[in-house]
Amino acid sequence: MLQIRVATPSDLTSEVMQIFDDDPGVSGIAMFEGASIKPAGDIVSADIVREAADDVIDQLRALHLAERGSIHIEPVATWISDAALQADRRTPGSGADAMVWSEVTQRTYEESELNWTFLSFMTMATTLAAIAIVVDSQILVIGAMVLGPEFVPIAALGLALVRRRAGLGFYATRTLIVGFATAIALTTAAALAARGLGWISIEQVVGPRPQTDFIYSPDRWSFIVAVIAASAGVLSLTSAKVGGLSGVFISVTTVPAAGNIALGMAFGAWQEVAGSAAQLGVNLVGMAAAGWATLAFQQTVWSAVSERRARLLTRRRAQKTKAARWHKK
């Protein structure tokens, strides 16, 4: 269940109310006349099942409310309402599967922003991965994977293709390139300092590492794992189920590969650099491709559900019109 709150100019209030009232997925509507100061107008709030939200939001955007007012979308964690239960039952699809594109796009923009927080997490994760490689610790590798913030910008590349948002694609690509380059450069500097202090030896970088050698040895499974993990991550981003994201973070070796690149550069171990760069490339390509394919499939499936909803709404309006005419007689 979602709550959509609209700040609308008064001249559009009746149209907004009509959109909400016409949709069987809306279980409750409230209107506060004159409550909006900027823009000057009214506040209209509606409770709506997730399955119906995207179509309703598209209708609201068609009124240019994004330019003249605002549309707020908030999840309702707990609700107790027979009307809401009936709205859920008569709306095709499942709330867990429902696509709310505005919600997904907003999240990817926010988490793909190139800022100090993103660079800090990338650098700390890459440095932690480098330490994990030196001490040959799988636990620290997992910690570095969880800490890395790179998944959402990678998923944003697929979203940019599916929704034809070139700006988002550029935004995410810049964040990934600058993020990885900065993290690798700073981790290389830290590795050089540790080398100078005698904390790390070349043997720890190129010697046997049974717990972490997968980081610089890409194979077919690296690509398959990246595809599966990215598909699960995109499903978590686009649905009401978010539990899959933690599994994504500890399945792909993008950040550990970046950490090994930094170590290899610090010690001139170019074989390590080449293997880790290949691992990083395989993961990035696999995740971006899987993200695009998953989003494209979801869009196709949910478009069919939206078309079914549209037919039901048309039939419902026709029945209401017929009933109104019968009452007039």
C-alpha positions as CSV (number, residue, x, y, z in Angstrom):
1,M,0.0,0.0,0.0
2,L,1.2,3.5,-0.9
3,Q,0.0,7.0,0.0
4,I,0.1,9.6,-2.8
5,R,-0.1,13.2,-1.6
6,V,-0.5,15.9,-4.3
7,A,0.0,19.6,-3.9
8,T,-2.0,21.0,-6.7
9,P,-3.2,24.4,-8.0
10,S,-6.9,24.9,-7.3
11,D,-7.8,24.8,-11.0
12,L,-6.5,21.1,-11.2
13,T,-8.0,19.8,-8.0
14,S,-11.1,18.5,-9.6
15,E,-9.1,16.6,-12.2
16,V,-6.8,15.1,-9.6
17,M,-9.9,14.1,-7.5
18,Q,-11.4,12.5,-10.6
19,I,-8.3,10.5,-11.3
20,F,-8.3,9.1,-7.8
21,D,-12.0,8.5,-7.7
22,D,-12.1,6.6,-11.0
23,D,-9.4,4.1,-10.0
24,P,-10.6,1.0,-8.2
25,G,-7.1,0.6,-6.7
26,V,-7.7,3.7,-4.5
27,S,-9.3,2.9,-1.2
28,G,-9.4,6.3,0.4
29,I,-9.2,10.0,-0.6
30,A,-8.8,13.2,1.4
31,M,-8.8,16.8,0.2
32,F,-7.6,19.8,2.2
33,E,-8.8,22.9,0.5
34,G,-6.4,25.8,0.5
35,A,-3.9,23.8,2.5
36,S,-1.0,24.3,0.0
37,I,0.9,27.6,0.2
38,K,3.5,26.8,-2.4
39,P,2.0,26.2,-4.9
40,A,-1.1,28.1,-3.9
41,G,-3.9,25.6,-3.9
42,D,-5.0,22.3,-2.3
43,I,-3.6,19.1,-0.9
44,V,-5.1,15.8,-2.1
45,S,-4.1,12.6,-0.5
46,A,-5.0,9.0,-1.6
47,D,-4.3,5.5,-0.3
48,I,-3.6,3.2,-3.2
49,V,-2.4,-0.3,-3.8
50,R,1.1,-0.6,-5.3
51,E,-0.3,-2.4,-8.4
52,A,-2.3,0.6,-9.4
53,A,0.2,3.4,-8.4
54,D,2.2,3.6,-11.6
55,D,-0.8,4.1,-13.9
56,V,-2.2,6.8,-11.5
57,I,1.1,8.6,-11.3
58,D,1.3,8.7,-15.1
59,Q,-2.1,10.3,-15.2
60,L,-1.1,12.9,-12.6
61,R,2.1,13.7,-14.5
62,A,0.0,14.2,-17.6
63,L,-1.6,17.1,-15.8
64,H,1.9,18.7,-15.5
65,L,1.7,18.5,-11.7
66,A,5.5,17.9,-11.7
67,E,5.9,21.5,-13.1
68,R,2.9,23.2,-11.4
69,G,2.8,21.3,-8.1
70,S,4.3,18.2,-6.5
71,I,3.6,14.5,-6.2
72,H,4.8,12.7,-3.0
73,I,4.8,8.9,-2.9
74,E,5.2,7.2,0.5
75,P,5.0,3.5,1.5
76,V,2.5,2.5,4.1
77,A,4.1,0.0,6.3
78,T,1.0,-1.1,8.1
79,W,-2.6,-0.5,7.3
80,I,-6.0,-1.8,8.7
81,S,-8.8,-1.2,6.2
82,D,-11.5,-3.4,4.6
83,A,-11.7,-0.9,1.8
84,A,-8.0,-1.2,1.1
85,L,-8.2,-5.0,1.2
86,Q,-11.0,-4.9,-1.4
87,A,-9.0,-2.5,-3.5
88,D,-6.1,-4.9,-3.4
89,R,-8.3,-7.9,-4.4
90,R,-9.9,-6.2,-7.4
91,T,-6.6,-4.9,-8.8
92,P,-4.7,-7.2,-11.1
93,G,-1.2,-8.2,-10.1
94,S,0.8,-8.5,-6.9
95,G,2.0,-5.7,-4.7
96,A,5.4,-7.3,-4.3
97,D,5.8,-7.5,-8.1
98,A,4.4,-4.0,-8.9
99,M,6.6,-1.6,-10.7
100,V,6.5,2.0,-9.5
101,W,8.9,3.6,-12.0
102,S,9.0,7.0,-10.3
103,E,10.1,5.4,-7.0
104,V,12.8,3.3,-8.7
105,T,14.1,6.2,-10.8
106,Q,14.3,8.5,-7.7
107,R,16.2,5.9,-5.8
108,T,18.7,5.3,-8.5
109,Y,19.4,9.0,-9.0
110,E,19.9,9.5,-5.3
111,E,22.2,6.6,-4.8
112,S,24.2,7.2,-8.1
113,E,25.1,10.7,-7.1
114,L,28.9,11.4,-7.2
115,N,29.5,12.9,-3.8
116,W,32.0,12.6,-0.9
117,T,29.9,10.0,0.8
118,F,30.0,7.7,-2.2
119,L,33.8,8.2,-2.7
120,S,34.4,7.6,1.0
121,F,32.6,4.3,1.0
122,M,34.3,3.2,-2.2
123,T,37.7,4.1,-0.8
124,M,37.1,2.4,2.5
125,A,35.7,-0.7,0.9
126,T,38.6,-0.9,-1.6
127,T,41.2,-0.4,1.2
128,L,39.5,-3.0,3.3
129,A,39.6,-5.4,0.3
130,A,43.3,-4.8,-0.1
131,I,43.9,-5.6,3.6
132,A,41.8,-8.8,3.2
133,I,44.0,-9.9,0.3
134,V,47.2,-9.2,2.3
135,V,46.0,-11.3,5.3
136,D,44.1,-13.7,3.0
137,S,40.8,-13.3,4.9
138,Q,37.5,-14.2,3.3
139,I,35.7,-12.6,6.2
140,L,37.3,-9.2,5.4
141,V,36.5,-9.7,1.7
142,I,32.9,-10.1,2.5
143,G,33.0,-7.0,4.7
144,A,34.5,-5.1,1.8
145,M,31.8,-6.4,-0.6
146,V,29.0,-5.3,1.8
147,L,30.6,-1.8,2.3
148,G,30.9,-1.1,-1.4
149,P,28.2,1.3,-2.8
150,E,28.6,0.4,-6.5
151,F,25.6,-1.7,-7.1
152,V,22.9,0.9,-7.6
153,P,24.9,3.0,-10.1
154,I,25.5,-0.3,-12.1
155,A,21.7,-1.0,-12.0
156,A,21.1,2.6,-13.1
157,L,22.9,1.8,-16.4
158,G,20.2,-0.8,-17.2
159,L,17.4,1.6,-16.0
160,A,18.8,4.3,-18.3
161,L,18.5,2.0,-21.3
162,V,15.1,0.6,-20.5
163,R,13.5,4.0,-19.6
164,R,15.6,5.9,-22.2
165,R,17.1,8.3,-19.7
166,A,20.4,9.3,-21.2
167,G,21.1,11.7,-18.4
168,L,20.9,8.9,-15.8
169,G,23.2,6.8,-17.9
170,F,25.8,9.5,-18.0
171,Y,25.3,10.3,-14.3
172,A,25.9,6.6,-13.3
173,T,28.8,6.1,-15.6
174,R,30.6,9.1,-14.3
175,T,30.0,8.0,-10.7
176,L,31.4,4.5,-11.4
177,I,34.5,5.7,-13.3
178,V,35.4,8.4,-10.9
179,G,34.5,6.2,-7.9
180,F,36.6,3.3,-8.9
181,A,39.5,5.4,-10.1
182,T,39.6,7.4,-6.9
183,A,39.3,4.4,-4.7
184,I,42.1,2.5,-6.5
185,A,44.4,5.6,-6.5
186,L,44.0,6.2,-2.8
187,T,44.3,2.5,-2.0
188,T,47.5,2.4,-4.1
189,A,48.9,5.3,-2.2
190,A,48.1,3.6,1.1
191,A,49.7,0.3,-0.2
192,L,52.9,2.2,-1.2
193,A,53.0,3.7,2.3
194,A,52.6,0.3,3.9
195,R,55.3,-1.1,1.6
196,G,57.6,1.7,2.6
197,L,57.0,0.9,6.3
198,G,57.6,-2.8,5.7
199,W,54.1,-3.8,6.6
200,I,53.5,-5.5,3.3
201,S,55.9,-7.7,1.2
202,I,55.7,-8.7,-2.4
203,E,55.2,-12.3,-1.3
204,Q,51.9,-11.4,0.3
205,V,50.7,-9.9,-2.9
206,V,51.8,-12.5,-5.5
207,G,52.2,-15.6,-3.2
208,P,49.7,-18.3,-2.7
209,R,46.4,-17.0,-1.3
210,P,44.0,-20.0,-1.1
211,Q,41.2,-17.9,0.5
212,T,41.2,-15.0,-1.9
213,D,42.8,-16.2,-5.2
214,F,39.3,-16.1,-6.9
215,I,39.6,-12.3,-6.9
216,Y,42.2,-12.3,-9.7
217,S,41.1,-15.5,-11.5
218,P,37.9,-14.8,-13.5
219,D,36.1,-17.6,-15.2
220,R,32.7,-18.5,-16.5
221,W,31.3,-18.7,-13.0
222,S,32.3,-15.1,-12.3
223,F,30.0,-13.9,-15.1
224,I,27.2,-16.3,-14.1
225,V,27.4,-15.1,-10.5
226,A,27.4,-11.5,-11.6
227,V,24.3,-12.1,-13.7
228,I,22.3,-13.9,-11.0
229,A,23.3,-11.4,-8.3
230,A,22.4,-8.3,-10.4
231,S,19.0,-9.8,-11.4
232,A,18.3,-10.4,-7.7
233,G,19.4,-6.9,-6.8
234,V,17.2,-5.3,-9.5
235,L,14.2,-7.3,-8.3
236,S,14.9,-6.0,-4.8
237,L,15.2,-2.4,-6.0
238,T,12.0,-2.5,-8.0
239,S,9.7,-4.5,-5.7
240,A,8.6,-4.3,-2.2
241,K,11.0,-7.0,-1.2
242,V,14.5,-5.6,-0.2
243,G,16.0,-8.6,1.4
244,G,17.9,-9.6,-1.7
245,L,20.3,-6.7,-1.7
246,S,22.6,-8.0,1.0
247,G,23.0,-11.2,-1.0
248,V,24.0,-9.1,-4.0
249,F,26.7,-7.3,-2.1
250,I,28.4,-10.4,-0.9
251,S,28.2,-12.3,-4.3
252,V,30.2,-10.1,-6.7
253,T,33.9,-9.3,-6.5
254,T,34.0,-5.7,-8.0
255,V,35.4,-4.0,-4.9
256,P,37.9,-6.9,-4.0
257,A,39.1,-6.8,-7.6
258,A,39.7,-3.0,-7.3
259,G,41.6,-3.6,-4.1
260,N,43.9,-6.2,-5.8
261,I,44.5,-3.8,-8.7
262,A,45.7,-1.2,-6.2
263,L,48.0,-3.7,-4.5
264,G,49.4,-4.9,-7.8
265,M,50.1,-1.4,-9.0
266,A,51.9,-0.6,-5.7
267,F,54.2,-3.6,-6.1
268,G,54.5,-3.6,-9.9
269,A,52.7,-7.0,-10.0
270,W,51.1,-6.5,-13.4
271,Q,49.8,-10.0,-13.7
272,E,47.7,-9.4,-10.6
273,V,46.6,-6.1,-12.1
274,A,45.6,-7.7,-15.4
275,G,43.7,-10.6,-13.7
276,S,41.9,-8.3,-11.3
277,A,41.0,-5.9,-14.1
278,A,39.5,-8.7,-16.1
279,Q,37.5,-9.8,-13.0
280,L,36.3,-6.3,-12.5
281,G,35.3,-6.0,-16.1
282,V,33.5,-9.3,-16.2
283,N,31.5,-8.4,-13.1
284,L,30.6,-4.9,-14.3
285,V,29.5,-6.1,-17.8
286,G,27.6,-9.1,-16.3
287,M,25.8,-6.9,-13.8
288,A,24.9,-4.1,-16.2
289,A,23.6,-6.6,-18.8
290,A,21.6,-8.6,-16.3
291,G,20.2,-5.4,-14.8
292,W,19.0,-4.2,-18.2
293,A,17.5,-7.6,-19.1
294,T,15.7,-7.9,-15.8
295,L,14.2,-4.4,-16.0
296,A,13.3,-4.9,-19.7
297,F,11.5,-8.2,-18.8
298,Q,9.7,-6.5,-15.8
299,Q,8.6,-3.6,-18.0
300,T,7.2,-6.0,-20.6
301,V,5.3,-8.1,-18.0
302,W,4.0,-5.1,-16.1
303,S,2.9,-3.4,-19.3
304,A,0.6,-6.4,-19.9
305,V,-0.8,-6.1,-16.4
306,S,-1.4,-2.3,-17.0
307,E,-3.2,-3.1,-20.2
308,R,-5.4,-5.6,-18.4
309,R,-6.1,-2.9,-15.8
310,A,-7.0,-0.4,-18.5
311,R,-9.5,-2.8,-20.0
312,L,-11.1,-3.4,-16.5
313,L,-11.3,0.4,-15.9
314,T,-12.9,1.0,-19.3
315,R,-15.4,-1.7,-18.5
316,R,-16.1,-0.3,-15.1
317,R,-16.6,3.2,-16.5
318,A,-19.0,1.9,-19.1
319,Q,-21.0,0.1,-16.4
320,K,-21.2,3.3,-14.3
321,T,-22.3,5.3,-17.3
322,K,-24.9,2.7,-18.2
323,A,-26.2,2.7,-14.6
324,A,-26.3,6.5,-14.5
325,R,-28.4,6.6,-17.7
326,W,-30.8,3.9,-16.3
327,H,-31.3,5.9,-13.1
328,K,-32.2,9.0,-15.2
329,K,-34.9,7.0,-17.0
